[in-house]
Amino acid sequence: MKSYKRFWPLALTQTAVAAIALVAYGSAAAQAITMASTTSTEQSGLFTHLLPAFKQATGIDVKVVAVGTGQALDMARRGDADVLFVHDQVAEEKFVADGWGVKRYPVMYNDFILVGGKADAAGTKGNDIAAALKKIAAANAEFISRGDKSGTHAAELRYWKIATEGVKGSGYKECGCGMGPALNIAASSGAYALTDRGTWLNFKNRDNLAVLVEGDKHLFNQYGVMVVNPAKHPHVKQAEAQKFVDWVVSPAGQSAIAGYKINGEQLFFPNANP
């Protein structure tokens, strides 16, 4: 009996330590959320600037999975994300209408631009994206499309439909890749590509690429943020995800977005409360 008495306090201690560790682990897990977002926000460097400020304000870590907007929405439908930060308003509104998202909040905007070789063989330079794409199609000039169902890809397809009823010419190629890799391919061959300005400003391998078309009102690029609906997936960390949404549309979050610049140039413009 004495031997049991000798080890009983030790057993109690080990059990208590294990219980405390389990509670601590659960608390840490609760303070981390998964955000499905676009490659443009990630490759622009925005989240490296934004998320430390959010963690400082709330203590919550955010794991970013950067994919195209279409893939991000699919992730959320599967229950693999807690919050979305994407840029295809039509698809986002349908996502909410179908019950997958709680509510969509506008958060910021920038614009799309057409880039291409400085020689601009098709003569696209100007501020009319439809006219530029018509010239690219007519010349069968090389155009690199992401082809990945991203927000940028969806916008590009809308512009082609307006310009040429979807006829793109024999130089059109889909890479099925993110914005950075698509720009790398375009840079290596002097091809045309549609990109968001944020990724372009953070893109180092420009080679002979230049901005050729900008300023067209159709090139407006709106971003939205949404919590995934826990009614569809009960494991979604709604409270923590909502804290991110509330913070990013608050004056503090909006100020952090406005403060992100590269070489003095602002990449995104907050508009949660226009």
N, C-alpha and C positions, 0 to 999 in steps of 0.2 A: 504493500500500500504506500510505503514511503516513496518508492520510486515514482509512482503516479503523481504524488504531491510535488515531487521535485520538478517534473516536466510540465505540469499543468499550467503554471504561469507562463512558461515559454510558449506553449501551444496557443494560449489566449493572446499573447503578444503578436505571434505570427498571423493569427486570424485577424486581429485588429489592423495590423499593417496592411494585409491584403485588402481588407474592406476599405480602408482609407485610400489605397492606391486605385481601387476600382471606382470609387466616387470621384477621385481627382481626374481619372481618365475620362469618365463620363462627362464631367464638367468641361474638360478641355475639348472633347468632341463636340459638345453642344455649342462651344464658342468658335466653331469653324463652319463655314458654308462653302458650297460649290457654286460657282457662277459660270454659266455657259455664255461665252461672248464671241465677238468676231475677231478675226485675225487682224483687222484694221486697228481696233482699239489696242490690242496687245502689241502689235508690231510698231505702232506709233510711239510706244513707250509710255502711254497715258497711265496704265495701271501701276507701273513702277513708281509713278509720281503720286497717284491717287490713293492707293490702298494702304500705305503706311499711315496716312493722315486719318483714314477711317478706323484703322486698328487703334491708333492713339486715342481716338474719341470714344470708342466703344469696347475695345478689347477683343474684337472678333476678327479672326483670320479669314481671308477669302482665298480659296483655291480657284484659279482661273483655268478653264478649259477653252482654248481659243480655236474655234472652227468657223466655217461659214455660217451665216445666219440660219439657213435652212437646216443645217446639221445641228445647230444649237437648239432650234425649236424641236427637232426630233429627239434630242437628248432629254429635253424637259418633258416631252410626251411620255418618254420611257420612265421618267422619275429619277433621272440621273443628274439632276441639277436642282438647286433651291431657288435660284434667281437667274434672270436673263438680262443681258445688256447687248442689244442688237440694233440693226438698222434696215429694216424692211417693213415700213409702217403698215402696208396692206396685209402682209403675212402676220404681223404682230396683232393687228386688230381681229383677224380671223381666229388666231390662237386664243385670244380672250373670249371671243364670241362662242367658240366651241367648248368653253369651260376649262381649258388647260391652264389659263393664267387668271390671277385674281383681278388685276387692274393694270392697265398700261399707263405709264407716266412718260411724257416727253422729258428729255434730260439735257440734250445738247445737239448741236449741228455743226457741220462743216460743209465742204462741197467736194464733188467729183471733178477730176480734170482728165483731159486726154493728153497723154504723153507719147512721144515718138522720137525717131532720129532727128537730129538737128537739121538735116537736109530736107526733111518733110517732103518726100518724093510725091505724095498724093496732093500736096498743097492744101492742107487742112487748117492752117493757122487762122485763128479768129475767135469768135465767141458764140458760134452756132454749132452745137454738137450734131444736129441732124444733117446739116450741110457737110460737115466733116466726114461723117460716116458714109454718106453717099459717095463722096470722092474716094474713100478707101475701098468701098465695094467696087466702084467702076474701074479702079486701077488694079484690082485684085492684089492690093498691098497687104503685107503681112500684118496681122492683128492677133495679139495674144489675149485670149479670154481665160478667165479663171475657170469657167465651166464647172463650178462646184456648188451651185445653188446658194451661194452667199448673197448678202444684200447687194454687194457690188455687182455680182453677176446678174441678179434680178434687174437692177437698174440698167445695166448695159443692154440686156435683152429688150427692155422697154424702149430704149433709144434707137436700137436697130429697127424695131417695129415702126416707130414714128418715121424714121429716115427712109427705110427701103422695104417696108413690109416684111422685114426679117431676112431679106437677101443680103448675104455678107461677103460674097466674093470668094475666090479660091484661096486667098491668102489667110483666111480665118482659121485659127488653131485654138483648141481648148487644151489647157494643161491639167485641169482637175486639181488645182493647187491653190495655195494661199496667195495673198497679195504680194508678199515679198518675193517668193519664187517666180511668180508671173512677171514681176518687174525685172528680175534677173535674166529671164529668158528674153524679154524684150530688149534689154540692154545689150545682150550678147549679139543680137542681130539687127538692132536699129528698128525693131518693129513697133507698131502702135499698141497702146494698151490704155484701158480706163482704170484709174486708181482713185482712191480717196486721198485728199490732200495731206491728211495726217501721216499716212504711211509714206507718202512721197517725201515729205520734209524730213523724215527719220531714215530714209533710204540712202545708203552710202554708195552703192555700186551703180551710179547713174551712167557712167561711161559717156556715150554721146547723146543720151536722152535729154529732151527738153520739154517743158510744158508748152503745148500747142493750142489747146482749146480750154478756155476757162471763162467764167462770168455769165454763162447761160443760166437763166432761172431754172431750167429743167435739171441742172446739175446739183441742186440743193440736196443735202444729205442729212436726214434727221435720224437721231438715235432715240431709242426708248428703253425703259427698264421695267421689269415685271417680276413679281413673285409667282412661282409655280403654285398652282392650286392644290392645297393639301386634301381637298375633297377627292381628288383623283389619286393622289399619292400621300397617304397619311404620314409617311416618314419625313416628308419635306419639313425643313426647319423654318417654318413660317415666321416665327417671331424674330429670329436673327436675320433672316432675309429681308423682312420688312424694315428692320433697323438700317440695313444698307440702303434700301430704296429711300427711306425717310431722310437719311443723311445726304445722299447724293443729290437730292432735289432741294435740300435746305440751303440757306445762304452760305454755310461753311463748305458744303460739297460743291456748290456752284462756283464759289470763289476758287476752290482748289482746281477745278476744271479750267477756269479762265486763266489761272496762273501757270498752266503748263505751256511752255514756249521752247522753241528750238531756234537758236541764233536770233533771239528777240522776236520771233514770229509766233503768234498764237495759233495753236493747232485746232482747238475746238472752242465753240462758243455756247455757253450755257443758256438754255431757254426753258427751264422748268416752269418758270412763272413769267411768261412774256408780257 
